[in-house]
Amino acid sequence: MKLMKKNIFAVLAAIAVVLGIGQTASALDYFAAPREVSFPWTVCNTIGTSTYTNGPIDTRLFNNRARMILLCVTNAGNAVVTANLQTSQYAHSNWVNCTGIAIATNYSVTLTNYYGGVSNAVTQVYTLPGIPTYPTTYSAGFATPYLAEAQATNTGPLALNYNAPTALGVFTKDQNQYMQIVWTVSGGTGATNALVGAELIGDALYAP
């Protein structure tokens, strides 16, 4: 009987230790991921064609797969903005274009409330990691819509959605340690400036 009690106590103690480790790991995971690094917001003059750079940032704290959100806000809809992601093993020189960039698709869906009618309709813009595809039955053999995966094949200047976010998928281990964004902004009649910035979000490799 005494031996059984000792075994029970030993099992309970082991469970307590495991639970404690689980809670500690959970707390560490909570504070370690995800990480978010900001590229400083930059005001761009859109008269003619102008180039601006913000950064660099250090990507070594990210555990490879990350999401970049770029936002360009203009005072007129005819401004043209491109963003060129560049990388380097040095913080202030030898920049080359990033490779293996995937571009998300902004997809609008209008949702209505059955009981409220049109007055309760809302339009939501989803950022999807691919392109919604609607196959034709007679050629594809099926008619179920699916999401065609965004290919990580983009490089060089990327055209941005003005006054709406542009989302990119970035594999940080495919790049050098440092990253910057070179913005090229041009505009026509009515566009005098643009405000651009970006956030890089992903799982942390280690603290901080």
JOHUQUI-V490453 format. One record per residue. N is the residue number from 1. RES is the residue in one letter. SS is DSSP state (H for helix, E for strand, C for the rest). NEAR is the number of other ideal C-beta (glycine too) atoms within 12 Angstrom. Layout:
N & RES & SS & NEAR
N & RES & SS & NEAR
This chain:
1 & M & C & 7
2 & K & H & 8
3 & L & H & 9
4 & M & H & 10
5 & K & H & 11
6 & K & H & 12
7 & N & H & 13
8 & I & H & 14
9 & F & H & 14
10 & A & H & 14
11 & V & H & 14
12 & L & H & 14
13 & A & H & 14
14 & A & H & 14
15 & I & H & 14
16 & A & H & 14
17 & V & H & 14
18 & V & H & 14
19 & L & H & 14
20 & G & H & 14
21 & I & H & 14
22 & G & H & 14
23 & Q & H & 14
24 & T & H & 14
25 & A & H & 14
26 & S & H & 14
27 & A & H & 12
28 & L & H & 15
29 & D & H & 15
30 & Y & H & 13
31 & F & H & 15
32 & A & H & 20
33 & A & C & 22
34 & P & C & 21
35 & R & E & 28
36 & E & E & 20
37 & V & E & 31
38 & S & E & 20
39 & F & E & 31
40 & P & E & 20
41 & W & E & 20
42 & T & E & 30
43 & V & E & 21
44 & C & E & 38
45 & N & E & 23
46 & T & C & 34
47 & I & E & 18
48 & G & E & 16
49 & T & E & 19
50 & S & E & 26
51 & T & E & 23
52 & Y & E & 31
53 & T & E & 25
54 & N & E & 29
55 & G & E & 33
56 & P & E & 29
57 & I & E & 34
58 & D & E & 24
59 & T & C & 37
60 & R & C & 24
61 & L & C & 25
62 & F & E & 32
63 & N & E & 20
64 & N & E & 21
65 & R & E & 27
66 & A & E & 39
67 & R & E & 32
68 & M & E & 42
69 & I & E & 31
70 & L & E & 41
71 & L & E & 29
72 & C & E & 39
73 & V & E & 27
74 & T & E & 31
75 & N & C & 22
76 & A & C & 22
77 & G & C & 20
78 & N & C & 19
79 & A & C & 36
80 & V & E & 27
81 & V & E & 43
82 & T & E & 29
83 & A & E & 45
84 & N & E & 33
85 & L & E & 48
86 & Q & E & 36
87 & T & E & 34
88 & S & E & 24
89 & Q & C & 19
90 & Y & C & 17
91 & A & C & 20
92 & H & C & 13
93 & S & C & 13
94 & N & C & 15
95 & W & C & 24
96 & V & E & 21
97 & N & E & 23
98 & C & C & 38
99 & T & C & 19
100 & G & C & 25
101 & I & E & 36
102 & A & E & 33
103 & I & E & 33
104 & A & C & 33
105 & T & E & 27
106 & N & E & 25
107 & Y & E & 22
108 & S & E & 16
109 & V & E & 15
110 & T & E & 14
111 & L & E & 15
112 & T & E & 15
113 & N & E & 12
114 & Y & C & 9
115 & Y & C & 8
116 & G & C & 11
117 & G & E & 9
118 & V & E & 13
119 & S & E & 9
120 & N & E & 12
121 & A & E & 14
122 & V & E & 14
123 & T & E & 13
124 & Q & E & 14
125 & V & E & 20
126 & Y & E & 19
127 & T & E & 26
128 & L & E & 25
129 & P & C & 23
130 & G & E & 23
131 & I & E & 19
132 & P & E & 21
133 & T & E & 19
134 & Y & C & 15
135 & P & C & 15
136 & T & C & 12
137 & T & H & 11
138 & Y & H & 8
139 & S & H & 9
140 & A & H & 13
141 & G & C & 9
142 & F & C & 13
143 & A & C & 13
144 & T & C & 13
145 & P & C & 17
146 & Y & E & 15
147 & L & E & 17
148 & A & E & 16
149 & E & E & 18
150 & A & C & 27
151 & Q & C & 17
152 & A & C & 23
153 & T & C & 17
154 & N & E & 25
155 & T & C & 23
156 & G & C & 18
157 & P & C & 23
158 & L & E & 32
159 & A & E & 22
160 & L & C & 36
161 & N & C & 30
162 & Y & E & 30
163 & N & C & 22
164 & A & C & 22
165 & P & E & 27
166 & T & E & 35
167 & A & E & 33
168 & L & E & 41
169 & G & E & 34
170 & V & E & 40
171 & F & E & 27
172 & T & H & 36
173 & K & H & 18
174 & D & H & 24
175 & Q & C & 34
176 & N & C & 27
177 & Q & C & 21
178 & Y & E & 28
179 & M & E & 41
180 & Q & E & 36
181 & I & E & 46
182 & V & E & 32
183 & W & E & 42
184 & T & E & 28
185 & V & E & 40
186 & S & E & 27
187 & G & E & 27
188 & G & C & 17
189 & T & C & 12
190 & G & C & 14
191 & A & C & 28
192 & T & C & 22
193 & N & E & 23
194 & A & E & 37
195 & L & E & 27
196 & V & E & 41
197 & G & E & 30
198 & A & E & 40
199 & E & E & 28
200 & L & E & 39
201 & I & E & 28
202 & G & E & 30
203 & D & E & 20
204 & A & E & 27
205 & L & C & 21
206 & Y & C & 14
207 & A & C & 12
208 & P & C & 12
